[in-house]
């Protein structure tokens, strides 16, 4: 063990544990899986993490923290989603491609301000001290698919879903809170913005999604992994 600690934050434990095993096969590190941001926050009181792999839903609920730690953060997305200024990792791709994407983290580093697609295109996330994060892939298990959504049928080829990030990060924050049932004033208080700004975001969300009701916003949030049905 090299004293490195990595955090995976995802309420879907199957995804978290699957990713944990793949990263363990790639690099020696202490990798912890957290169900929620609150669990991560409690653990961070006594431990420092060199990287955060965080589910997009949790990221959009705590954007300030992860944007402040953009150099260390990787957003776990379902499909070809792009988040401006953040690195993303598609967890719906086959295991071999997923391993290659993670291994690409050990190349030349990029600081904040580089868009999410850089990771998928082979650009990289800096490693503390300049040491490589990975080792050759020989011997790694490559069969099957990573635990994406929906779970693929055995032997069936799977095309990962392609989700365009239609909304801005702030609009997604507002959409998530709307989907969870918060009213405009509560959203304004949570995001420290005015109710007028909330109304403006809400109008833009409805227009961009061509939504006719709140139900359409809820469907968008669930289908893109920003909200879990159990949270509604």
C-alpha positions as CSV (number, residue, x, y, z in Angstrom):
1,X,0.0,0.0,0.0
2,X,1.4,3.4,-1.0
3,X,-0.7,5.4,1.4
4,X,-3.1,6.7,-1.4
5,X,-6.8,6.9,-0.6
6,X,-9.5,7.0,-3.3
7,X,-13.2,7.7,-2.6
8,X,-16.0,6.3,-4.7
9,X,-19.3,8.0,-3.8
10,X,-22.4,6.3,-5.3
11,X,-25.6,5.3,-3.7
12,X,-25.7,2.3,-6.1
13,X,-23.5,-0.1,-4.1
14,X,-23.2,-2.5,-7.1
15,X,-21.6,0.2,-9.2
16,X,-19.4,1.3,-6.4
17,X,-18.1,-2.1,-5.5
18,X,-17.6,-3.0,-9.2
19,X,-15.6,0.1,-9.8
20,X,-13.7,-0.4,-6.6
21,X,-12.5,-3.9,-7.7
22,X,-11.5,-2.6,-11.2
23,X,-9.4,0.2,-9.7
24,X,-7.8,-2.1,-7.2
25,X,-6.7,-4.3,-10.1
26,X,-5.2,-1.3,-11.8
27,X,-3.4,0.4,-8.9
28,X,-2.4,-0.2,-5.3
29,X,-4.5,2.1,-3.1
30,X,-7.0,2.2,-0.3
31,X,-10.3,2.5,-2.1
32,X,-13.4,3.3,0.0
33,X,-17.0,3.2,-1.2
34,X,-19.5,5.7,0.3
35,X,-23.3,5.6,-0.1
36,X,-23.7,9.3,0.3
37,X,-21.8,12.6,0.4
38,X,-22.5,12.8,4.1
39,X,-20.5,9.5,4.6
40,X,-17.6,11.0,2.6
41,X,-17.7,14.2,4.6
42,X,-17.5,12.3,7.9
43,X,-14.6,10.2,6.6
44,X,-12.8,13.3,5.3
45,X,-12.5,14.6,8.8
46,X,-9.7,12.0,9.5
47,X,-8.5,11.1,6.0
48,X,-7.4,12.9,2.8
49,X,-8.4,11.5,-0.6
50,X,-6.3,11.9,-3.7
51,X,-9.3,11.3,-6.0
52,X,-13.1,11.3,-5.9
53,X,-15.1,9.1,-8.3
54,X,-18.6,10.5,-7.7
55,X,-22.0,9.6,-9.2
56,X,-23.5,12.4,-11.3
57,X,-26.5,12.6,-9.1
58,X,-24.4,13.3,-6.0
59,X,-22.2,15.6,-7.9
60,X,-25.1,17.8,-9.0
61,X,-26.3,17.9,-5.4
62,X,-22.9,19.1,-4.1
63,X,-21.3,20.9,-7.1
64,X,-19.5,23.5,-5.0
65,X,-17.4,20.8,-3.2
66,X,-16.5,18.8,-6.3
67,X,-15.8,21.9,-8.4
68,X,-13.5,23.2,-5.7
69,X,-11.8,19.8,-6.0
70,X,-12.1,19.5,-9.8
71,X,-8.5,18.4,-10.2
72,X,-9.2,15.3,-8.1
73,X,-12.8,14.6,-9.2
74,X,-14.2,12.2,-11.8
75,X,-17.9,12.2,-12.4
76,X,-19.5,8.8,-13.1
77,X,-22.0,9.2,-15.9
78,X,-24.4,6.8,-17.7
79,X,-23.4,7.3,-21.4
80,X,-21.6,10.0,-23.3
81,X,-22.4,12.9,-21.0
82,X,-20.2,15.9,-20.9
83,X,-19.9,18.3,-18.0
84,X,-18.0,21.5,-18.7
85,X,-14.8,21.8,-16.6
86,X,-15.0,18.3,-15.1
87,X,-13.7,14.9,-16.1
88,X,-16.2,12.2,-16.6
89,X,-16.2,8.4,-16.8
90,X,-18.9,6.4,-18.6
91,X,-19.7,3.5,-16.3
92,X,-22.0,1.9,-19.0
93,X,-19.2,0.9,-21.3
94,X,-17.8,-2.6,-21.5
95,X,-15.3,-3.5,-18.9
96,X,-12.3,-3.4,-21.2
97,X,-13.1,0.1,-22.4
98,X,-13.7,1.1,-18.8
99,X,-10.3,-0.1,-17.7
100,X,-8.7,1.8,-20.6
101,X,-10.5,4.9,-19.6
102,X,-9.3,4.6,-16.0
103,X,-5.7,3.8,-17.2
104,X,-5.8,7.0,-19.2
105,X,-5.8,8.9,-15.9
106,X,-2.0,8.3,-15.5
107,X,-1.0,10.3,-18.6
108,X,0.0,14.0,-18.8
109,X,-2.1,16.0,-16.3
110,X,-4.6,18.7,-16.8
111,X,-5.9,21.2,-14.3
112,X,-9.4,22.6,-13.9
113,X,-11.0,24.1,-16.9
114,X,-10.6,21.1,-19.2
115,X,-13.9,19.6,-20.2
116,X,-15.2,16.1,-19.3
117,X,-14.6,14.6,-22.7
118,X,-10.8,14.9,-22.2
119,X,-10.8,11.8,-20.0
120,X,-12.6,9.7,-22.6
121,X,-10.2,11.0,-25.3
122,X,-7.2,9.7,-23.5
123,X,-6.2,12.9,-21.6
124,X,-5.4,12.6,-18.0
125,X,-5.7,13.5,-14.4
126,X,-2.5,14.3,-12.5
127,X,-1.2,11.9,-10.0
128,X,0.3,13.1,-6.8
129,X,4.1,13.3,-7.1
130,X,4.0,12.6,-10.8
131,X,3.9,8.9,-10.4
132,X,1.8,6.8,-12.7
133,X,-1.5,5.5,-11.5
134,X,-1.6,2.2,-13.4
135,X,0.3,-0.8,-14.6
136,X,-0.1,-2.9,-17.8
137,X,-3.4,-4.5,-18.2
138,X,-2.1,-8.0,-18.8
139,X,-3.9,-10.4,-16.5
140,X,-6.8,-8.2,-15.7
141,X,-10.3,-9.7,-16.1
142,X,-11.8,-8.3,-19.3
143,X,-14.9,-10.4,-19.9
144,X,-18.5,-9.2,-19.5
145,X,-19.7,-5.7,-18.9
146,X,-19.4,-3.3,-16.0
147,X,-22.5,-2.8,-14.0
148,X,-24.2,-0.2,-16.1
149,X,-27.9,0.7,-16.3
150,X,-29.8,-1.2,-17.4
151,X,-27.9,-4.4,-16.7
152,X,-27.0,-6.1,-20.0
153,X,-28.3,-9.6,-20.8
154,X,-25.6,-12.2,-20.9
155,X,-24.1,-12.5,-24.4
156,X,-26.0,-9.5,-25.8
157,X,-24.1,-6.6,-27.2
158,X,-24.9,-3.4,-25.4
159,X,-24.8,0.1,-26.8
160,X,-24.3,2.6,-24.0
161,X,-26.9,5.3,-23.9
162,X,-25.9,8.7,-25.2
163,X,-27.2,11.6,-23.1
164,X,-26.5,15.1,-24.2
165,X,-26.1,17.5,-21.3
166,X,-29.0,19.7,-22.5
167,X,-29.1,21.8,-19.3
168,X,-26.3,23.8,-17.7
169,X,-24.9,22.5,-14.4
170,X,-26.9,25.2,-12.4
171,X,-30.1,24.3,-14.3
172,X,-29.5,20.6,-13.4
173,X,-29.2,21.6,-9.8
174,X,-32.6,23.4,-10.0
175,X,-34.2,20.5,-12.0
176,X,-33.0,18.0,-9.3
177,X,-34.5,20.0,-6.5
178,X,-37.8,20.5,-8.5
179,X,-37.9,16.8,-9.1
180,X,-37.6,16.2,-5.4
181,X,-40.5,18.4,-4.6
182,X,-38.9,21.6,-3.4
183,X,-40.7,24.8,-4.1
184,X,-39.1,27.9,-5.6
185,X,-38.3,29.6,-2.3
186,X,-36.7,26.5,-0.9
187,X,-34.6,26.1,-4.0
188,X,-33.5,29.7,-3.7
189,X,-32.5,29.3,-0.1
190,X,-30.6,26.0,-0.8
191,X,-28.7,27.5,-3.8
192,X,-28.3,31.0,-2.3
193,X,-30.0,32.6,-5.3
194,X,-33.1,34.7,-5.6
195,X,-36.6,33.3,-6.4
196,X,-36.5,35.4,-9.6
197,X,-33.4,33.5,-10.7
198,X,-35.0,30.2,-9.8
199,X,-38.0,31.2,-11.9
200,X,-35.7,32.1,-14.8
201,X,-33.9,28.7,-14.5
202,X,-37.2,26.9,-14.3
203,X,-38.4,28.6,-17.5
204,X,-35.2,27.7,-19.3
205,X,-35.4,24.1,-18.1
206,X,-39.0,23.8,-19.4
207,X,-38.0,25.3,-22.8
208,X,-34.8,23.2,-23.3
209,X,-36.6,20.0,-22.3
210,X,-39.8,20.9,-24.2
211,X,-41.4,20.0,-20.9
212,X,-45.1,20.4,-20.5
213,X,-45.2,19.7,-16.7
214,X,-43.0,18.9,-13.7
215,X,-43.4,15.2,-14.6
216,X,-41.3,15.7,-17.7
217,X,-38.5,17.2,-15.6
218,X,-38.7,14.3,-13.2
219,X,-38.4,11.8,-16.1
220,X,-35.4,13.7,-17.4
221,X,-33.6,13.6,-14.0
222,X,-34.3,9.9,-13.5
223,X,-33.3,8.8,-17.0
224,X,-30.0,10.7,-16.8
225,X,-29.2,9.4,-13.3
226,X,-29.5,12.7,-11.5
227,X,-32.2,11.4,-9.2
228,X,-33.1,8.0,-8.0
229,X,-36.7,6.9,-8.0
230,X,-36.4,6.1,-4.3
231,X,-35.6,9.8,-3.7
232,X,-38.8,11.1,-5.2
